[in-house]
Amino acid sequence: MRMLLVFFFLVPLAGKLTAQETFLERLDSTHVQFYLNEQYMLVDKACDFFAIRRVSGFDVKSRQFAGDFTDYTKDGVTLMTGTYANGKKSGTFKGFFPNGYLQWSGDYVNDKRTGTWDYYYSDGRPWLIVEYRGEQVLVKEQWDLKGKHVVTQGTGKFELEDPAYGFNEKGYYATRYRYKLDGNRLASIPVVEYLYKGGPPELVPASVERLLFTPTQYYTNAEKLLSMPCLVDDQVYFTTYLSEKLNRSLLSSFAVRFAGITAGRMLIRLDVDSRGRPRNVDVKTPFGAAGDRLLYNEVISRIGYWIPSQKDGKTISDVLTITADLYIDDRGRSQFTMPVISRRNGK
């Protein structure tokens, strides 16, 4: 990810930005059109991951959304409406399903959710009602898929499936939260599970501080004005995951810990088949320690799933090349730069 700085160059008469990538376009003297992915990160409008078009007032000087905005799908269907005042979310925000039904609705005051928020199923039936009181989130009502009233006035059996976005090492597609409520108080030990396609759920440790009562939403990411490359590994956060793996391995690196190596480039090549399975891992390091080559070979080989390449709409076997440079950060720690993943035959 990178901070988008082109706003410094926006002028009232500007049309399309004269940049290699088009993340936004001026519509008139006060409105700008933004191109976003599903996570509300800025992407080039020609990118395959472009999914949401935001039309909004925008204050160039403060680089903040201003006034009313509307989010649309690529096909022009309204996804969300809301208002910003002084760069903060204010008033009623509404989200919509692609079929036009209301998905959720609630109010903001000074950038904070307040009062009653209503959530719905995609056919218009009610799903969940919560109330925000300061920092508290109180579940008032909930209905299951069959229409059964499972939580009434804060009492009942609450359940929430929160979809997982992007890459995760375990491969689960959602996290499920289940607990009993009695007058908006927990009345049972929370059950939190990872859900897998074609397999049983996995029970995971639960902490009260991390319990969810509403689904995760990503629209606040738009306020960061961060852009993402139009590369699948970046878009699904696999590059971030790989970076964390490489940097953790530095703790065991002989060259870095004992030989004082502070710079150099890591070069990794591997074959990845159409199902994401790696083989023929080859690691080259300039660090001079034979043990380090074995260390990084093991680190890479233990990643059991890689994002497979695509070509003509199908996943294919491919050869991946990864480069990452070692450097010393501002705290004096050895770190790798964000890895760059190149694909020989696909994308």
Secondary structure as UniProt FT lines:
FT   STRAND          2..3
FT   HELIX           6..9
FT   TURN            12..13
FT   STRAND          24..26
FT   STRAND          31..36
FT   TURN            38..39
FT   TURN            45..46
FT   TURN            48..49
FT   STRAND          52..59
FT   TURN            60..63
FT   STRAND          64..73
FT   TURN            74..75
FT   STRAND          78..85
FT   TURN            86..87
FT   STRAND          88..89
FT   STRAND          91..96
FT   TURN            98..99
FT   STRAND          102..109
FT   TURN            110..111
FT   STRAND          112..120
FT   TURN            122..123
FT   STRAND          126..133
FT   TURN            134..135
FT   STRAND          136..143
FT   TURN            145..146
FT   STRAND          149..152
FT   TURN            153..154
FT   STRAND          155..163
FT   TURN            169..170
FT   STRAND          174..182
FT   TURN            183..184
FT   STRAND          185..186
FT   STRAND          191..195
FT   TURN            197..198
FT   STRAND          202..204
FT   HELIX           208..210
FT   HELIX           219..224
FT   STRAND          226..227
FT   HELIX           232..235
FT   TURN            236..237
FT   HELIX           238..249
FT   HELIX           250..252
FT   HELIX           254..257
FT   STRAND          264..272
FT   TURN            274..275
FT   STRAND          278..284
FT   HELIX           290..301
FT   STRAND          309..311
FT   TURN            312..313
FT   STRAND          314..316
FT   STRAND          318..328
FT   TURN            330..331
FT   STRAND          334..336
FT   STRAND          340..343
//
